[in-house]
Amino acid sequence: MNPVATSSAVLTFEDWSFLQARLLWCYEGEVAAANRRMYSPRNQLSAWWLQAGSVTVRRRGQSWTAGPGEWMFCGPDSLHQEFSPDARILSINFKLEWPSGDSLVDQILRVPAREHPGLGRAARALQRFISKRFPEAHIQLRSQPAEPTDFFEMQRLFSAWAQAYLKAMLAAGVVPARMAGLDARVLAALRELDRHDWRAPFREKSLAQGSGLSAGHLDRLFVQQLGLTPRAYLQKRRVESASLALANSTVPAKKIAYDLGFSSASHFSHWLRNATGKSPRELRSAKPLRTRPTG
């Protein structure tokens, strides 16, 4: 089954363990001139705490505006954003995503910071840790070298902030998309796929045998419950990993290709163009499409 927005769905700890909660970046500062007014093709969640200035976002004919002392929460869908020249924000970009690719929440919401002081405290704690340990990270946090203790401390602080974020969403009446319990055999296969070494070949028959199924049966269960086959799920994760690494880091494309199991940069480029319609260079160097917001 696909995720459904229903408060009656009761999930187990096992179900929730498959929610991918990932921090992409957290920084505080002025909004770069190139990013103040732009069309943002998105696949992640954003939370902007306005310290000064204002922001207006537009999507599907609706608009939302936030000013100093307010949070603007943006879902994963494309939108137009327009920051005032004096805008200063604490920006947190992240993912809360089910294995099917559905986001836990997708709403746009403006929230007064004073109504949720815990949200601000958690954001400050996260931002202070990152600025101290990774002062040059900005939006390239994911590519920063880190000790295990850094990783777990950041996860702890991000989890605390994400909990405050969800409490604010729930208080506003937002109902998260919840995924119904998955077949135990699908869960077992997902665990293996999430641990897959990109440099090793994918053997669907071995994956199915590990779940006690035939490859055809596992395919059918995946399509029924996640909307895609095991191979398509793995392909989706690989494309996401490549796109995020290219867009949010300065790691050479050749190194990204090797880490994702490609024997040559040309093979990686050909694969990525087939999957996304863009080359590694285009994904890395593409500037935001600036358009006059409409609707």
N, C-alpha and C positions, 0 to 999 in steps of 0.2 A: 504494500500500500504506500501511497505517497503521503507526505505530511499533510495534516489537516488542521485547520484552525478551530479547535474545539476544546472547551474547558473540561469536558467530561472524560477526555482521554487520560488514562492513568498509566504513566510510564514507570518502568523499573530503573534502578541504577544502571543496569546493563544497557537499556535503551539510551539513557542519557549519555553513556560513555561514548556513543557514536556521534554526538554533537561535536563538530569541529569548532573549537573556540580558539581563534588565533589573533594575536595582536600584530598588526602590520606596521603601525608607527604611532608615536605619541610625542608631540613637541609643543612648545609655546612660543609665539612670536607673531610678527606681522605676516600678512598674506602676501606672497610674492605677486608682483604686478601682473605677471603672465597668467596667474590663476585667479585673479579677482573676478573677471567676467568671462565665463566660458561655458561651453556645453560639456558636461562630464559624463562620458560613457563609463558606467560603474559596474562593479561586481563585488562590492564590499559595503559594509556599514560605516557611517561616519557620525561622530559626535563633536560638535564645535561649541566650545564655551566662550561666548563673546566677552572679552575684557574691555574692548573699545570698538567704536564703529558699529556697523550693522551688516547683515547678510540677508538676501532674499533668494529663495529657491523656487523654481517653477517646474511643474510636472503635470502633464495631461490637463492643461487648462486651469490648474489651481496654483496658488502662490502662498508662501509662508515667509514672514519676516521676523528676524530676531535682532535684538539690540543688546547693549551692555547688561550683564547680569542675567543673561538667558542662555539656555542650551538650545541648539538646533540639532535634532536627530534626523539623519537621512538614511533611507533604506537603500537596497542594492540596485534599484532601477536607475536608468539614465535620467539626468535632470539638467536644468540650467541653473547656474549659481552666479550670484553677483554680490561681491563684497564691496563695501565703501573703501575709498583710498586709505582711511585711517584705521581700518579694521585690524584688530589684534585678537588672536584666538589661542585657546588651548585645544589642539586638534588630536583626536584619537580615531584612527582608522583600524577596523577589525572585521573579523568574520565570526558569525555564529550560524553554522551551516550543517544541515543534515547530509548524509551520504548521497542522497538524490540530487543535491545541489540547491535545494530549497532553503531559503534563509529562515531563521527562527522568527524574525520580525522583518517587515518590509515597509512600515509606515514612516511618513515624515511627521515630525512632532516638534513643537516649540514648548520648552519647559522653563519656568522661572527657577533660577538656581537656588533662591532662598527657600523654596518649597522642598528642596531635596539637598540639604547641607551635606549629607553623607556622600552624595555623588561628587561634590566638589572636593571633599577631603580625600576621597579615594583617588580622584584624578590627580590631585596635587602630589600625593605620595608616589604614584606611578611615574609622573613626569619628573619629579626630583630624582628618583632612582635612575631613570634613563639618562637624564642630562648629566648626572654625576659619573655614571659608569661608561656611557657611550656618548660623549659630548659632541661628536661629529656625525652622529647617526642621522638626524633629521628624519627624512622619509625612507632612509635606507637601513632601518633597524634590522630587518631580516638577514642581511648579509654581514652583520657585525660579528667578529670572532667573540666568543663568550665562554666563560668557565661554566661548569655544571651548576655551581652555586648561583651564578648570575641568572642562568636560565630558570631555575626553580624559584628564585626570588621574584623575577619578573612575572612568572606565571601566577605566583601567589598574589601579587599586587594587581595584576590584570584581572584575575578572578574576582577579587574584592570589588574592583570597579565595575565589572560586568554584572555582578549581583546587584549593585546599586542602580545601574542602568536599567536592568530588567524590573526592579521594584518601581522605578519612575514610570516605565512603560505600563506596567500593570495598574498603577494608580491612575493613569490617564485612560484606562479602559481598553488598552491594547491586549488582544488575546494572541499569545504566541502560536505559531504553527507547530503542532505536536505530531510526532510520528508514531503511528500505532506500533505495537510490539512486533518485532521482526522474527521470522522463523529462525530458530537456533542455528540451523545449518547455514543460513545466509549470514548470520552474525559471525560464525566461525570463518566463513570465506572472506568476509570484510576485514577481519583481523589480519588474515594472511595478505590480502591485497594492500592494506595500509602499511604492512612491513616489507612490501616487495622491494627488492634491490633492483634498481633500474638497469644495472649492468648485467643482470641475469635474464635469460629469456622467460617469457610468460608461458606457462604450460597449464592450460585450462583443465586438461584431463587430471593432472595431479592435484589441482585445486579442488576439483569436484570430488575426487577420491578421498581427500582429507575431510570433506564434509559428509562422506558416506553416500554420495549421489553420482549419477552419470552426468557427463558434461551437459547433455541436453536438458536434463531435469533441473540442474543448477541454473542454466540459462533462463528457463521458464520462471523459476522462483524469483530470480533477480528482476526480470521484466515485470512480473506481477507486483513486487514489493517496492522496487526502486525506480522502475521505468526505464532501465537500461541493463545490458548484459554485463557480466564481469569484465570482459575485455573493453567494453565501452566505458565502464566505470574507471578502469585503470588508465585508459586513454585520456579521459576527462581530467583525472588528477595530474597526469603528466603535462598536459597542455597548461593547466593552471599553474603548475610549478614553474614551467618555462616562462610563461607570461609575467608572473609576479617577479621572478628573478631578473628578467630583462627590464621591466618597467621601474622596479624599485631598488635596483642595486647597480653598482659599477663593475660587477664581476664580469670578466670577459666572456663573450658568447661561446668561445671555444671551450672554456671551463664548464659553463652551464651545460653545453652539449655532452661533454664527457660525464658529468655527474648524472645526467639523465639517460646514460647508456648508449649514446651515439658514438660511432667509431670515427666520424669525421664531421667537421663543421658544415660541409656541403650537404650531407645527409640530413643533419639537424635542420638546416635552413629549408630544404625541400619539404621535410615532414611538417614543419611549423607553418609554412605557407599553405600547404594542403589543409591543415587543421584550422587555421585562423584567417587565411587570406592575406597574411602579412609576413614579411621577412623578419628575422631577428633585428636587423637594423631599423626597420620601420617601427617595430614595437618599442624599441629603446629610444629612438630619436623623435618619434611622433609627438608633435606639440598638441596641446589641447585645442580642439576646434572651437574657436571663438565665434560666437554668433550672437545676434541680438535676440534676447529671450522673447519668446512669443507665447501668447495665451496666458 
